[in-house]
């Protein structure tokens, strides 16, 4: 017997999420930094839970899949957005026709904004020491 699953990778800031969709009842298994976590406790804010489930609600597949998530790095908001991208990509692997729906709402776009590095001679990425003439 072979396991049917659909895979998607999502990234946001320094978070990387590996998402596996398996046919099921809508249960979510979450591993953060290799440790098992309760989904509702780890993503306690309603907004974060909504962000993660957004692609499933949009495609009306919320109770068709069990979700297995491994996420590393970053904070909870970045992780939630990385998971959302991973879920959207996994749904496309499941059914190519869902692509236009997901793309129209902007769920397939990788948000590339990351923290800018500090440069030498400056106090931060762009903040310079106070200028003095004399």
C-alpha positions in Angstrom: 0.0 0.0 0.0 1.4 3.4 -1.0 0.9 6.6 0.9 -0.8 9.3 -1.1 0.5 12.7 -0.2 1.0 16.1 -1.8 4.0 18.2 -0.9 4.6 22.0 -0.9 7.5 24.2 0.5 6.8 27.7 1.8 9.3 30.3 2.8 8.8 33.7 4.5 11.6 35.8 6.1 13.7 33.2 7.8 11.0 30.6 8.2 10.9 27.4 6.1 7.8 25.2 6.1 7.5 21.7 4.6 3.8 20.9 4.2 2.3 17.4 3.4 -1.3 17.1 2.5 -2.7 13.6 3.0 -6.4 12.5 2.4 -8.2 12.6 5.7 -10.6 14.6 7.9 -8.9 17.9 8.4 -6.5 17.2 11.3 -3.3 19.1 11.6 0.1 17.7 12.9 2.6 20.5 13.6 6.4 20.1 14.3 8.3 23.3 15.1 12.1 23.0 15.2 11.7 19.2 15.3 9.4 19.3 18.3 5.7 18.3 18.2 3.3 21.2 19.0 -0.5 21.6 19.4 -1.7 23.7 16.4 -4.3 25.7 18.4 -1.9 26.4 21.2 1.2 27.3 19.1 -0.7 29.5 16.7 -2.9 31.0 19.4 -4.0 34.1 17.5 -7.1 33.6 15.4 -5.5 35.7 12.6 -2.6 33.2 12.3 -5.0 30.2 12.2 -7.0 32.0 9.5 -3.9 32.7 7.5 -2.8 29.0 7.5 -6.3 27.7 6.6 -7.0 30.4 3.9 -6.0 28.3 0.8 -8.1 25.4 2.1 -11.1 27.6 2.7 -10.7 29.2 -0.7 -10.6 25.8 -2.5 -13.2 24.2 -0.2 -10.9 21.4 0.7 -10.7 22.1 4.5 -12.1 18.7 5.6 -10.6 16.6 2.8 -7.0 16.6 3.9 -4.9 15.9 7.1 -2.0 18.4 7.2 1.5 17.4 8.3 3.7 20.5 8.9 7.4 20.8 9.7 8.5 24.4 10.1 11.9 25.8 11.2 13.2 29.3 11.9 11.6 32.7 12.4 8.7 33.9 14.5 5.1 32.7 14.6 3.8 35.2 12.0 6.5 34.4 9.5 5.9 30.7 10.1 2.2 31.0 9.5 2.7 32.8 6.2 5.3 30.2 5.2 2.9 27.4 6.0 0.2 29.2 3.9 2.4 29.2 0.9 3.3 25.6 1.4 -0.3 24.6 1.7 -1.2 26.5 -1.5 1.7 24.8 -3.4 0.6 21.4 -2.2 -3.0 22.0 -3.3 -1.7 22.8 -6.8 0.2 19.5 -6.8 -3.1 17.9 -5.9 -5.1 19.6 -8.6 -3.7 21.9 -11.3 -7.1 23.7 -11.9 -6.9 25.3 -8.4 -3.9 27.4 -9.5 -6.0 30.2 -11.1 -8.1 30.6 -7.9 -5.0 30.7 -5.6 -3.0 32.9 -7.9 -5.8 35.4 -8.2 -5.9 36.0 -4.5 -2.1 36.2 -4.3 -1.4 33.0 -2.3 1.2 31.7 -4.7 3.5 34.8 -4.4 6.6 34.4 -2.3 7.1 37.5 -0.1 10.8 38.1 -0.5 11.2 40.8 2.1 13.8 39.9 4.6 15.9 41.9 7.1 18.6 44.0 5.5 22.1 43.3 6.8 24.1 45.7 8.9 26.9 47.4 7.0 30.3 48.3 8.4 30.8 52.0 9.4 27.0 52.3 10.1 25.0 51.8 13.3 22.5 49.5 11.5 21.5 48.6 8.0 21.1 52.3 7.0 21.4 54.4 10.2 24.6 56.4 10.1 26.5 58.0 13.0 25.6 61.7 13.6 27.4 64.0 11.2 29.4 66.8 12.6 31.2 69.5 10.7 33.9 70.4 13.3 
